[in-house]
Amino acid sequence: MKVFEKTITLEDKKEPLVIIPFSDIHIGASGVNKSYLQKTIAWIKNKPNCYAIGLGDYCDAINLKDKRFDIKSIDKSFLKDLDNLPLAQMDYIVKSLQPISHKILCMIPGNHEEKFRIYNSVDIMREIGKDLKIPIGDYMSFLKIKFDRNQFRMGISPITFWLQHGWFAGRKMGGKVNQLMDVANTYEADIYLSGHSHDLFATTLERMTLAERNLEVLKTKKTFINTGTFLETVTKQGTSYGEMKSYPVAKIGTARIDLYPKKSPLKTDVHVRI
């Protein structure tokens, strides 16, 4: 597990800090909505106070020796790269994310990057981090965001993110929500981010607690977000894994997290749009 800390100075104090968590792009697979991906990157680039966090599976990273390999599932634009497939996918991701590299707080690997590292002794995430100059975490990591004390002199409470690519199985949304919320029994954070299942959802858990310095009763909130995908479930090009399994159709895109700073001991207010 790795831990990151980032102090942020807002471009506009009157507007919230916006965090875009992105995952499960699967570049190299047929059905990747590249147009929506590029629109999302452009939006992040041009939006004031906006930063991003990567949650894994940026590349499909399945080569010819992998038992999951299916020539029909390959994006046709990568067929010329069959002898260098995962690294060609990595190059595409690096080039795509370059315009917002200064806005990506950190990235963690997904199971596709991890399996390629384990079986091929090539760490795609290390190369992405080196090329983009972005901190790379472990499969599970923590990120603490602090607000610039010179900008907010009244003392704003930091906000903590728990990051994990995900492990959820099953088709029902309720089971996935329960598995993500169960993480709060073991790991303490304000916002829990996970990907992997390609679902896009958000839910909250409200709690009451006592302030540290007096007997004031405070309301706290934990936010749980599954971060979506850019891979269409059904595609006109080739055959997708989702089609073969008849998975529910995924909503393409990401969540948007708006953070409104609050004076300590109150917690930063969290709003999520999906």
C-alpha positions as CSV (number, residue, x, y, z in Angstrom):
1,M,0.0,0.0,0.0
2,K,1.2,3.5,-0.9
3,V,0.1,6.8,0.7
4,F,0.0,10.1,-1.1
5,E,-0.6,13.6,0.1
6,K,-1.4,16.6,-2.1
7,T,-1.9,20.3,-1.1
8,I,-4.1,22.1,-3.6
9,T,-4.4,25.8,-4.3
10,L,-7.8,26.5,-6.0
11,E,-7.8,28.7,-9.1
12,D,-11.2,30.1,-8.0
13,K,-11.9,30.0,-4.2
14,K,-15.6,30.5,-4.8
15,E,-15.9,27.3,-6.8
16,P,-15.6,23.7,-5.5
17,L,-12.6,21.5,-6.0
18,V,-13.6,19.0,-8.7
19,I,-12.1,15.5,-8.7
20,I,-12.7,13.1,-11.7
21,P,-11.9,9.5,-11.0
22,F,-11.4,7.5,-14.2
23,S,-10.8,3.8,-14.8
24,D,-11.5,0.8,-17.1
25,I,-10.6,2.5,-20.4
26,H,-9.3,-0.8,-21.8
27,I,-7.5,0.8,-24.8
28,G,-6.8,-1.8,-27.4
29,A,-10.1,-3.6,-27.0
30,S,-12.8,-3.2,-29.6
31,G,-15.7,-1.0,-28.3
32,V,-13.6,1.6,-26.4
33,N,-15.4,4.9,-26.8
34,K,-12.4,6.9,-27.7
35,S,-14.5,10.0,-28.6
36,Y,-16.0,10.2,-25.1
37,L,-12.6,9.6,-23.6
38,Q,-11.1,12.5,-25.5
39,K,-14.0,14.8,-24.5
40,T,-13.5,13.9,-20.9
41,I,-9.8,14.7,-21.0
42,A,-10.5,18.0,-22.8
43,W,-13.1,18.8,-20.1
44,I,-10.7,18.1,-17.3
45,K,-8.0,20.2,-19.0
46,N,-10.2,23.2,-19.4
47,K,-12.2,23.1,-16.1
48,P,-10.8,25.3,-13.3
49,N,-10.1,23.7,-9.9
50,C,-10.3,20.2,-11.6
51,Y,-8.0,17.2,-10.9
52,A,-8.2,13.5,-11.8
53,I,-7.3,10.2,-10.2
54,G,-6.7,7.0,-12.2
55,L,-8.1,3.7,-10.9
56,G,-6.6,1.2,-13.3
57,D,-7.2,-0.9,-16.5
58,Y,-6.1,1.9,-18.8
59,C,-4.8,-0.7,-21.3
60,D,-6.4,-4.0,-22.2
61,A,-2.8,-5.5,-22.0
62,I,-3.8,-8.9,-23.4
63,N,-1.1,-10.3,-25.7
64,L,-1.1,-13.3,-28.0
65,K,0.1,-15.8,-25.4
66,D,-2.7,-14.8,-22.9
67,K,-5.5,-17.3,-22.7
68,R,-8.0,-14.4,-22.8
69,F,-6.6,-13.2,-26.2
70,D,-9.2,-13.1,-29.1
71,I,-8.3,-11.5,-32.4
72,K,-12.0,-10.5,-32.8
73,S,-11.9,-8.4,-29.7
74,I,-8.9,-6.3,-30.8
75,D,-9.5,-2.7,-31.8
76,K,-8.7,-2.8,-35.6
77,S,-6.4,0.2,-35.3
78,F,-4.0,-2.0,-33.2
79,L,-3.9,-5.0,-35.5
80,K,-0.7,-3.6,-37.0
81,D,0.9,-3.8,-33.5
82,L,0.2,-7.5,-32.6
83,D,3.9,-8.1,-32.0
84,N,4.0,-5.1,-29.5
85,L,0.4,-4.9,-28.4
86,P,0.3,-3.8,-24.7
87,L,3.2,-1.3,-25.2
88,A,1.4,0.2,-28.2
89,Q,-1.7,0.6,-26.0
90,M,0.5,2.2,-23.3
91,D,1.8,4.7,-25.8
92,Y,-1.8,5.6,-26.8
93,I,-2.7,6.2,-23.1
94,V,0.4,8.3,-22.4
95,K,-0.3,10.5,-25.5
96,S,-3.9,10.8,-24.5
97,L,-3.3,11.8,-20.9
98,Q,-0.4,14.1,-21.6
99,P,-2.5,17.3,-21.8
100,I,-3.8,16.7,-18.2
101,S,-0.7,15.1,-16.7
102,H,-0.3,18.1,-14.4
103,K,-3.8,17.6,-13.1
104,I,-3.6,13.8,-12.3
105,L,-3.0,13.5,-8.6
106,C,-2.0,9.8,-8.8
107,M,-2.7,6.6,-10.7
108,I,-3.0,3.0,-9.4
109,P,-2.9,-0.2,-11.5
110,G,-5.8,-2.4,-12.4
111,N,-5.9,-6.2,-12.8
112,H,-5.0,-6.0,-16.5
113,E,-1.8,-4.0,-15.8
114,E,-1.0,-6.3,-12.9
115,K,-1.5,-9.6,-14.8
116,F,0.8,-8.3,-17.6
117,R,3.4,-7.3,-15.0
118,I,3.3,-10.7,-13.3
119,Y,3.4,-12.9,-16.4
120,N,5.7,-10.8,-18.6
121,S,7.9,-8.9,-16.1
122,V,7.0,-5.6,-17.7
123,D,5.5,-2.9,-15.4
124,I,3.3,-0.8,-17.6
125,M,2.4,1.5,-14.7
126,R,6.0,2.3,-14.0
127,E,6.5,3.4,-17.6
128,I,3.3,5.5,-17.6
129,G,4.3,7.2,-14.4
130,K,7.8,7.9,-15.8
131,D,6.5,9.3,-19.1
132,L,3.8,11.4,-17.5
133,K,5.7,12.3,-14.3
134,I,2.7,11.1,-12.2
135,P,2.9,9.3,-8.8
136,I,2.0,5.6,-9.2
137,G,0.4,3.8,-6.3
138,D,-0.2,0.2,-5.4
139,Y,-3.3,-1.8,-6.1
140,M,-4.7,-0.3,-2.9
141,S,-3.5,3.2,-1.8
142,F,-4.5,6.2,0.2
143,L,-4.6,9.8,-0.9
144,K,-5.0,12.8,1.4
145,I,-5.9,16.1,-0.1
146,K,-5.2,19.3,1.9
147,F,-6.3,22.8,1.0
148,D,-3.7,25.6,0.9
149,R,-3.6,27.2,4.3
150,N,-2.5,30.5,2.8
151,Q,-5.7,30.5,0.8
152,F,-8.0,29.2,3.5
153,R,-6.7,30.7,6.8
154,M,-9.6,29.4,9.0
155,G,-8.2,25.8,8.8
156,I,-9.9,23.4,6.4
157,S,-10.0,19.7,7.3
158,P,-8.2,17.5,4.8
159,I,-10.1,14.8,3.0
160,T,-9.0,11.2,2.6
161,F,-9.5,8.9,-0.4
162,W,-9.3,5.1,-0.3
163,L,-8.3,3.9,-3.7
164,Q,-8.5,0.3,-5.0
165,H,-9.1,-1.0,-8.5
166,G,-11.7,-3.4,-7.3
167,W,-12.5,-7.1,-7.1
168,F,-16.3,-7.3,-7.3
169,A,-18.0,-10.2,-8.9
170,G,-21.7,-10.9,-9.7
171,R,-24.3,-9.2,-11.8
172,K,-26.5,-7.5,-9.3
173,M,-25.8,-3.9,-8.4
174,G,-26.8,-4.4,-4.7
175,G,-24.1,-6.9,-4.1
176,K,-21.4,-4.6,-5.5
177,V,-22.6,-1.7,-3.5
178,N,-22.5,-3.8,-0.3
179,Q,-19.0,-5.1,-1.0
180,L,-17.7,-1.5,-1.5
181,M,-19.5,-0.2,1.6
182,D,-18.1,-3.1,3.7
183,V,-14.6,-1.7,3.1
184,A,-15.4,1.1,5.6
185,N,-15.4,-1.6,8.4
186,T,-11.7,-2.0,8.0
187,Y,-10.3,1.1,6.2
188,E,-11.0,4.6,7.4
189,A,-11.5,7.3,4.7
190,D,-14.0,10.0,3.6
191,I,-14.3,8.8,0.0
192,Y,-13.9,5.3,-1.3
193,L,-13.1,4.8,-5.0
194,S,-13.2,1.5,-6.9
195,G,-13.5,0.4,-10.5
196,H,-13.2,-3.0,-12.2
197,S,-16.9,-3.9,-12.5
198,H,-17.5,-1.2,-15.1
199,D,-20.5,0.1,-13.0
200,L,-21.0,3.7,-12.4
201,F,-22.7,4.4,-9.1
202,A,-22.4,6.4,-5.9
203,T,-23.9,6.1,-2.4
204,T,-23.3,7.6,1.0
205,L,-23.3,6.5,4.7
206,E,-24.2,9.2,7.2
207,R,-22.9,9.0,10.8
208,M,-23.1,11.0,14.0
209,T,-20.0,11.6,16.1
210,L,-18.7,13.9,18.9
211,A,-16.3,16.7,18.2
212,E,-12.7,16.1,19.4
213,R,-12.6,19.2,21.6
214,N,-16.1,19.5,23.0
215,L,-19.4,17.8,23.3
216,E,-20.8,19.1,20.0
217,V,-22.5,16.4,18.0
218,L,-21.4,16.4,14.4
219,K,-22.7,14.7,11.3
220,T,-20.1,13.0,9.1
221,K,-20.5,11.3,5.7
222,K,-18.7,8.6,3.9
223,T,-19.0,8.5,0.1
224,F,-18.6,5.3,-2.0
225,I,-18.1,5.5,-5.7
226,N,-17.6,2.9,-8.5
227,T,-15.9,4.8,-11.3
228,G,-17.4,3.5,-14.5
229,T,-15.8,2.6,-17.8
230,F,-15.1,3.8,-21.4
231,L,-15.6,0.3,-22.8
232,E,-19.0,-0.3,-24.5
233,T,-20.6,-3.5,-23.5
234,V,-21.8,-4.2,-27.0
235,T,-19.8,-3.2,-30.1
236,K,-20.4,-3.2,-33.9
237,Q,-16.7,-4.0,-34.3
238,G,-15.7,-7.6,-33.4
239,T,-16.9,-9.4,-30.3
240,S,-16.7,-8.1,-26.8
241,Y,-16.4,-10.1,-23.6
242,G,-19.5,-8.3,-22.3
243,E,-21.5,-9.6,-25.2
244,M,-20.3,-13.2,-24.7
245,K,-21.4,-13.0,-21.0
246,S,-24.6,-11.0,-21.7
247,Y,-23.5,-8.4,-19.1
248,P,-25.8,-5.5,-18.3
249,V,-25.1,-2.5,-20.6
250,A,-22.6,-0.2,-18.9
251,K,-23.1,3.5,-18.7
252,I,-20.1,5.1,-20.3
253,G,-18.3,7.9,-18.4
254,T,-17.0,8.8,-15.0
255,A,-18.2,10.3,-11.7
256,R,-17.7,14.0,-10.9
257,I,-16.9,14.8,-7.2
258,D,-17.4,18.4,-6.0
259,L,-15.6,19.2,-2.7
260,Y,-16.7,22.3,-0.8
261,P,-14.2,23.2,1.9
262,K,-15.6,23.6,5.4
263,K,-13.9,25.1,8.5
264,S,-12.6,22.5,10.9
265,P,-14.0,20.5,12.8
266,L,-16.6,20.2,10.1
267,K,-15.7,17.9,7.2
268,T,-15.4,19.1,3.6
269,D,-18.8,18.8,2.0
270,V,-18.9,16.1,-0.8
271,H,-21.3,16.1,-3.7
272,V,-21.2,13.5,-6.5
273,R,-22.7,13.6,-10.0
274,I,-22.9,10.5,-12.3
